[in-house]
Structure formats: C-alpha cells, structure tokens
Amino acid sequence: MGRSVNLRLVFFGMVLLTSASAQSADLPSPGAGVSGPPLAVGPDWRRFYVSLRGGGAFLQDTSIDYVNGALPSRSLSFNPGWAVLGAVGWQATPWFRTELELGERSNGISNIAPGSGPSGSAAATTLMVNGYIDIPNRTPVTPFVGGGFGKAWLSHALTVDGGTLTDGSQTTWPWAYQFMGGARLAIAPKWDVSLEYRYLATQRALFQDTQGLFYNANYNSHAVLVGVTWSPW
C-alpha cells in the first residue's frame, strides 16, 4: 500500500513538471519585444508649406502731427500701391494653421496739405506671426479667416514746397497687427491658389524729419492679394 501511494505521488509530480515545462516554452524569452509598426521620428513634413502673395495695397490718409506743436500739422494722402508677402507655415490640424510671414508694402504720395509739389512714398516692412482657421466644406473652395501680430518697420520719404521733409533714412518700428479673410482652392496635390482681403495697422508711429523734429503719423493699410501655396509632400 505504501509503495502504491509513493508511485502515485511520483507520477503526479512528473505530470506537474511536464505541464510547467510546456507552459514556459510558450512564453516569450526575456527581452523579446512585441512586433508592431515602427514609431515615427521627426516632424511630419507633409504639414509644412510655403506661400507667396502679392497684390494692391491701399493706405488710409493720415496726418503729420508734430510733437509739442513744433510745426503746424499736415495731412497726407496716398496713391494705390503694392504689397508682397512670403510665409513659411505649419498645418497643425485640418482646420488650423500658423505661419511666420515677412512682408513689404509701398505707397506713393498723392498730396501733402498744406503744401505744393508733393512727392515721395511711405513704406513698411513687416514680420508677423499669423494664425488661420480654415472652414472645411464639401466644395473644392476652402474659406478662411485669420489674424496676426508682430513688428513693422516704417519709413517716410516726403518732398513738399521744393524741399525734403523726410528722406526715408529714418525708420520707426512700432508693433503691428492684422486681420485677413479669403478662400483658397486646391489646383494640384501640392498646390493651392488663394484670394484674400487683409487689413494691417500699427501703433501710432514716431518719425523724425530732416530738421531733427519729431512727428506722429498713423499707418492703416488695406490690401487685396492673390497667392500661391506649395507643400513639399
């Protein structure tokens, strides 16, 4: 009887050892990773884009107001001018994108009053950070609205009454902001064209004339722009 019990215990132990060995053979070895898709490393270049825009710029009339009333004020009127803008952007989501933009605008002088024989120009170079909201829909045309904030470098080159009021060498750099709205159309897998309206304004800027006197003037520009956008992928 004792021998029979001992045989049963030995047999039961062998079964347990066999089962444990089989289960351990099925387990992955230590350090073995689970296979899966490789992780993406680095930026998604398909979301980057570059754009170029250009068109007509229309500068609002303003006035030259001398600090402390050093000289009488004058009014300035401008001819239609031009604007060229280039930007590098990032499409963060299907409906939001942001970009860094460098722009140039110029308008000729149409009148300086009081005064005779007016000529010259007003120019602006801008560096702006913009954000856009795209409005997806079921058509090929995507409307958008946006805004931006940055710095402007403004200069006046003004001649009146047979003399130079400002020669354009003095530059002032106020803060600037802008608002825009328009629509873009995909014409190829990597290319979009756009049409937009844009309003740009700055802080009331401080200029210096050739006599060394300081004056304030506003800068408020409206522009109608056509553009092209290219994505590298």
C-alpha positions in Angstrom: 0.0 0.0 0.0 2.8 2.4 0.9 4.6 1.6 -2.3 1.4 2.3 -4.3 1.0 5.7 -2.7 4.6 6.5 -3.4 4.2 5.6 -7.1 1.1 7.8 -7.4 3.0 10.7 -5.9 5.9 10.3 -8.2 3.5 10.1 -11.2 1.6 13.2 -10.1 4.9 15.1 -9.7 6.1 14.2 -13.2 2.8 15.4 -14.7 3.2 18.8 -12.9 6.8 19.2 -14.1 5.8 18.3 -17.7 3.0 20.9 -17.7 5.2 23.6 -16.2 7.9 23.0 -18.9 5.3 23.2 -21.7 3.9 26.5 -20.4 7.4 28.0 -20.0 8.3 27.1 -23.6 5.3 29.0 -24.9 6.3 32.3 -23.1 8.5 34.8 -24.9 12.0 35.0 -23.9 13.1 37.9 -21.7 13.9 41.0 -23.7 11.9 39.9 -26.7 9.8 42.9 -27.9 6.4 42.7 -29.3 6.4 43.4 -33.0 4.4 46.4 -34.3 4.6 49.3 -36.7 7.8 51.5 -36.3 7.4 54.7 -34.4 7.5 57.9 -36.4 10.5 60.1 -35.5 10.9 63.7 -36.5 8.4 66.3 -38.0 5.7 65.4 -40.4 6.9 67.3 -43.5 3.6 66.9 -45.2 2.2 69.6 -42.8 4.7 72.3 -43.8 4.0 74.8 -46.5 5.4 77.9 -48.1 3.4 80.7 -49.7 3.8 83.8 -51.7 1.1 86.5 -52.0 1.0 89.8 -53.9 -1.5 92.5 -54.9 -2.7 96.0 -54.4 -2.2 98.0 -51.2 -4.4 101.0 -50.2 -3.0 103.2 -47.4 -5.5 105.3 -45.5 -5.0 109.1 -45.3 -3.2 110.3 -42.2 -1.8 113.4 -40.7 1.7 114.6 -39.6 1.3 115.9 -36.0 4.5 117.4 -34.7 5.4 116.6 -31.1 4.6 119.6 -28.7 3.3 121.5 -31.7 6.8 122.3 -33.0 5.3 122.9 -36.5 1.8 123.0 -37.9 0.2 119.7 -38.8 -0.1 118.5 -42.4 -2.4 115.9 -44.0 -1.0 113.0 -46.1 -2.9 111.3 -48.9 -1.6 108.2 -50.8 -1.9 106.6 -54.2 -2.7 102.9 -54.5 0.5 100.8 -54.1 1.7 97.3 -53.8 2.2 94.5 -51.3 4.3 91.3 -51.4 4.3 88.7 -48.7 6.1 85.4 -48.2 5.5 82.9 -45.4 6.5 79.5 -44.0 3.7 77.7 -42.3 2.5 74.6 -40.4 -0.9 72.9 -40.9 -1.4 71.9 -37.2 -4.9 70.4 -37.8 -7.3 70.2 -40.8 -8.9 73.5 -39.6 -6.0 75.4 -38.0 -2.6 76.6 -39.3 0.1 79.0 -38.2 2.9 80.7 -40.1 5.8 83.2 -39.9 5.4 85.9 -42.5 7.7 88.6 -44.0 6.0 91.4 -46.0 6.8 94.6 -47.9 4.4 97.4 -48.8 4.8 100.7 -50.6 2.5 103.6 -51.5 3.3 106.8 -53.3 2.3 110.3 -52.1 -0.7 111.9 -53.8 -1.0 115.0 -51.7 0.5 116.9 -48.7 -1.5 119.7 -47.3 -0.8 122.5 -46.8 2.0 122.4 -49.3 2.8 122.3 -53.0 4.6 119.9 -55.3 4.2 116.9 -53.1 6.0 113.6 -53.9 7.6 110.7 -52.2 6.4 107.4 -50.6 5.5 105.6 -47.4 7.0 102.1 -47.0 6.5 99.2 -44.5 8.4 96.0 -43.8 6.6 93.6 -41.5 7.5 90.4 -39.6 4.3 88.7 -38.4 3.2 85.5 -36.7 -0.2 84.6 -38.1 -2.9 82.1 -37.2 -5.7 80.9 -39.6 -8.9 79.0 -39.2 -9.9 77.0 -42.3 -13.6 76.2 -42.8 -13.8 72.7 -44.3 -16.8 72.0 -46.6 -17.9 69.8 -49.4 -16.7 72.1 -52.2 -13.1 72.5 -53.6 -13.0 76.0 -52.2 -11.9 76.4 -48.5 -12.8 79.8 -46.8 -10.6 81.0 -44.1 -10.2 83.8 -41.5 -7.1 84.8 -39.6 -5.1 87.3 -37.6 -1.5 88.2 -36.9 0.8 90.1 -34.6 4.3 91.3 -35.0 6.6 94.3 -35.8 6.6 96.8 -38.6 9.5 99.0 -39.8 8.0 102.2 -41.3 9.7 104.9 -43.3 8.6 108.2 -45.0 10.3 109.8 -47.9 8.4 113.1 -48.4 9.1 116.1 -50.5 7.0 119.3 -50.4 7.3 123.0 -51.1 10.5 122.3 -53.1 12.3 120.8 -50.1 12.8 117.4 -48.4 10.6 116.9 -45.4 11.9 113.4 -44.7 14.5 111.5 -46.8 13.5 107.9 -45.9 16.6 107.1 -44.0 14.9 107.3 -40.6 12.9 104.1 -39.7 10.5 103.6 -36.9 9.4 100.2 -35.6 6.0 100.1 -33.9 4.0 96.9 -33.0 1.6 95.8 -35.8 -1.5 93.6 -36.1 -3.6 92.4 -39.0 -6.8 90.6 -39.9 -7.5 88.7 -43.0 -10.2 86.7 -44.7 -10.5 84.9 -48.0 -10.6 81.5 -49.7 -8.2 79.0 -51.2 -8.6 76.4 -54.0 -6.5 73.2 -54.4 -5.4 73.1 -58.1 -3.0 70.1 -57.7 -1.9 67.7 -55.0 0.8 70.1 -53.7 -0.5 73.5 -54.9 -3.2 75.9 -53.7 -4.2 79.3 -55.0 -5.9 81.9 -52.9 -7.7 85.3 -52.9 -7.9 87.4 -49.7 -8.5 90.8 -48.1 -6.1 92.0 -45.5 -6.1 94.9 -43.0 -2.8 95.9 -41.4 -2.4 98.6 -38.7 0.3 99.7 -36.4 0.7 101.7 -33.2 0.8 105.5 -33.9 4.4 105.8 -35.2 7.0 108.4 -34.3 9.1 109.8 -37.2 11.9 112.4 -37.5 12.2 114.9 -40.3 15.3 116.4 -41.8 15.3 119.3 -39.3 15.5 116.8 -36.4 11.9 117.4 -35.3 9.7 114.5 -34.4 6.1 113.9 -35.6 3.5 111.2 -35.2 1.5 109.5 -38.0 -0.8 106.5 -38.4 -0.3 103.5 -40.7 -3.5 101.7 -41.7 -3.3 99.6 -44.9 -5.9 97.6 -46.8 -4.8 95.0 -49.4 -6.3 92.6 -51.9 -4.0 89.7 -52.5 -3.7 86.7 -54.7 -1.4 83.9 -53.6 0.0 80.5 -54.3 0.9 77.9 -51.6 3.1 74.8 -52.1 3.5 71.8 -49.8 6.7 69.7 -50.2 4.9 66.3 -49.9 
